[in-house]
């Protein structure tokens, strides 16, 4: 298994990675990160702040919240990843902990980031504790940002079927890659007392050729922030704000 520049490993032992070029995957991650940054800059409008990246892995989201303007604190259940983030300077601070039970001080972050994390948690656990914790950690007016694969995109729906019939690991390398329903993301945010909005990061799929990715990606800006069409994205961004007066 080879670590990518994005957030997911390249595993030649599963069907999709075996039939995908590494360069094609890298191309997708670069385009996706640029679109994520565009959405965060436009919708949050922050030039500085304190950010908590939960389930940070090796890539805690520095492309979204660069140093030194943003203080980025990373949390991950794997001590080796926490140590690696500190050693490489990808995070300003880091701690070992589990989503939904981090035990951090309330109202201590401007942004709580879940980047490609919640869909793995959803495999075994309810998501409500993650949203409730995020809401409590945000300062008034702060925002939860979650980037997740969408269930209503044709690829997401197909992967969901593969998971249901027990072929998830063989097809895409893991059984816990669970595309999330846009409705579920919005409902979980509202239940935690947050005011959500949903965007499509991209309609493209990382297995497509760069040419096909660019063609599908041409839909991202004109359709990606519309109420209905945003829900059909391959990758979704949920931005859920805490009431400024709360």
C-alpha positions in Angstrom: 0.0 0.0 0.0 1.4 3.4 -1.1 0.5 6.7 0.6 -0.9 9.3 -1.8 -0.4 13.1 -1.8 -4.2 13.2 -1.2 -5.9 11.6 1.7 -6.2 8.0 0.6 -3.7 5.2 0.1 -3.1 3.5 -3.2 -3.5 -0.2 -2.8 -2.7 -2.4 -5.9 -4.4 -5.4 -4.3 -7.9 -4.1 -4.7 -9.8 -4.0 -8.0 -10.2 -0.3 -8.5 -6.7 0.7 -7.6 -5.2 -2.1 -9.7 -7.0 -0.7 -12.7 -6.2 2.9 -12.0 -3.0 4.8 -12.9 -1.3 6.4 -9.9 -0.9 9.6 -11.9 -4.6 9.7 -12.6 -5.4 9.5 -8.9 -2.8 12.3 -8.1 -4.4 14.5 -10.7 -7.8 14.2 -9.1 -6.5 14.9 -5.6 -4.8 18.1 -6.8 -8.0 19.3 -8.5 -10.1 18.4 -5.5 -7.9 20.2 -3.0 -8.1 23.4 -5.1 -11.9 23.2 -5.3 -12.1 22.6 -1.5 -9.9 25.6 -0.8 -12.1 27.8 -3.1 -15.3 26.8 -1.2 -13.7 27.3 2.2 -12.4 30.7 1.2 -15.6 31.8 -0.3 -18.1 30.5 2.2 -16.1 31.0 5.5 -14.1 34.1 4.6 -11.6 33.5 7.3 -8.1 34.9 7.2 -7.0 33.5 10.6 -8.3 31.2 13.3 -8.0 28.1 15.3 -8.8 24.8 13.6 -9.3 21.3 14.9 -8.9 18.5 12.4 -10.5 15.3 13.7 -9.3 12.0 12.2 -6.5 13.9 10.7 -4.5 11.0 9.4 -1.4 12.0 7.6 -3.1 15.0 5.9 -4.9 17.2 8.4 -6.0 19.9 5.9 -3.2 22.4 5.7 -4.2 23.2 2.1 -7.4 24.6 3.6 -6.0 26.4 6.6 -2.3 27.3 5.9 0.3 28.3 8.5 1.0 30.7 10.1 -2.4 32.4 9.7 -4.2 29.4 11.1 -3.3 27.4 14.2 -4.1 23.8 13.3 -4.6 21.2 16.0 -4.9 17.5 14.8 -6.6 14.7 16.6 -6.2 11.0 15.5 -6.7 7.6 17.2 -3.3 6.4 15.8 -0.3 7.6 17.9 2.1 7.1 15.0 0.1 9.6 12.9 -0.1 12.1 15.7 3.7 11.9 16.1 4.3 12.1 12.4 2.2 15.2 12.1 4.2 16.9 14.8 7.5 15.8 13.4 6.7 17.1 9.9 5.1 20.3 11.1 1.8 19.5 9.3 0.0 20.4 12.5 0.9 23.0 15.2 -0.3 20.7 17.9 -1.7 17.1 17.9 -3.3 14.7 20.3 -4.4 11.1 20.4 -8.2 10.8 20.7 -11.4 9.5 19.3 -14.1 11.4 17.5 -17.0 12.2 19.7 -15.1 11.8 22.9 -12.0 14.1 22.7 -12.7 15.9 26.0 -11.5 19.3 24.8 -12.7 22.6 26.1 -16.0 23.9 24.7 -16.0 27.0 22.4 -12.3 26.7 21.7 -12.1 26.4 17.9 -13.2 28.6 15.0 -13.5 25.5 12.7 -13.9 21.8 13.3 -12.8 19.8 10.2 -13.7 16.3 9.3 -12.0 15.5 6.0 -12.9 12.1 4.5 -13.5 10.7 8.0 -17.2 10.5 8.9 -17.9 7.9 6.2 -15.5 5.5 7.9 -17.0 6.2 11.3 -20.5 5.5 9.9 -19.5 1.9 9.2 -19.6 1.0 12.9 -20.9 3.9 14.9 -23.6 6.6 14.9 -22.5 10.0 13.7 -24.5 12.0 16.2 -21.7 12.2 18.8 -19.3 13.6 16.2 -21.7 16.4 15.3 -22.7 17.1 18.9 -19.0 17.3 20.0 -18.2 19.6 17.0 -21.0 21.9 17.9 -19.8 22.2 21.5 -16.2 22.9 20.4 -17.1 25.7 18.1 -17.0 29.4 19.1 -20.3 31.3 18.4 -20.3 31.8 14.6 -17.8 29.0 14.1 -18.2 26.2 11.5 -18.0 22.5 11.1 -16.6 21.6 7.7 -16.9 18.0 6.5 -15.8 16.6 3.2 -17.3 13.2 2.4 -18.2 10.9 -0.5 -21.8 11.3 -1.6 -24.3 8.5 -1.8 -26.4 10.0 -4.5 -23.7 10.2 -7.2 -23.7 7.1 -9.4 -20.3 6.0 -8.1 -21.4 6.4 -4.5 -24.5 4.4 -5.1 -22.5 1.6 -6.8 -20.0 1.4 -4.0 -22.9 1.3 -1.5 -24.3 -1.8 -3.4 -20.8 -3.4 -3.3 -20.6 -2.9 0.4 -24.1 -4.3 0.9 -23.3 -7.6 -0.9 -20.0 -8.0 0.8 -17.7 -7.0 -2.0 -16.4 -3.7 -0.6 -12.9 -4.9 0.2 -12.4 -6.7 -3.0 -13.7 -3.7 -5.1 -12.3 -0.7 -3.4 -10.0 -2.0 -0.7 -12.0 -1.5 2.6 -15.4 -2.5 4.0 -15.7 0.8 5.9 -15.8 3.2 2.9 -19.5 4.2 3.3 -20.8 7.0 1.0 -23.0 9.3 3.0 -26.5 10.5 2.0 -26.7 14.3 1.6 -29.9 14.3 3.6 -28.1 12.5 6.5 -25.4 15.0 6.6 -27.8 17.9 6.7 -30.1 16.2 9.3 -27.2 15.3 11.6 -26.0 18.9 11.5 -29.4 20.3 12.3 -30.0 17.9 15.1 -26.7 19.2 16.7 -28.1 22.7 16.6 -26.0 23.8 13.6 -27.1 25.7 10.5 -25.9 23.6 7.5 -25.3 24.2 3.8 -24.1 21.6 1.3 -21.8 22.0 -1.8 -20.5 19.6 -4.3 -16.7 19.6 -4.2 -16.6 17.7 -7.5 -18.7 15.6 -9.8 -15.6 13.9 -11.1 -14.3 10.5 -10.1 -10.6 9.9 -9.3 -10.6 6.7 -11.5 -11.4 8.7 -14.7 -8.7 9.9 -17.1 -7.5 13.5 -16.5 -9.5 14.5 -19.7 -12.7 13.0 -18.3 -12.0 14.5 -14.9 -11.7 17.9 -16.4 -14.9 17.4 -18.4 -16.9 16.3 -15.3 -15.2 19.0 -13.2 -16.5 21.7 -15.5 -19.8 21.2 -13.7 -18.4 21.9 -10.2 -18.7 25.7 -10.2 -22.0 26.2 -12.1 -23.8 23.4 -10.3 -21.9 22.6 -7.1 -23.5 25.2 -4.9 -27.1 24.9 -6.1 -29.5 23.4 -3.6 -30.6 20.3 -5.6 -27.6 19.7 -7.9 -25.1 20.0 -5.1 -26.5 16.8 -3.5 -25.5 14.8 -6.6 -21.8 15.5 -6.2 -19.3 12.6 -6.0 -17.6 14.5 -3.1 -19.6 16.7 -0.8 -18.7 19.6 1.5 -20.9 20.3 4.4 -20.5 23.7 6.1 -22.5 23.9 9.3 -22.4 27.0 11.4 -23.0 27.6 15.1 -25.4 30.4 15.8 -23.3 33.6 16.5 -25.6 34.3 19.4 -25.3 30.9 20.9 
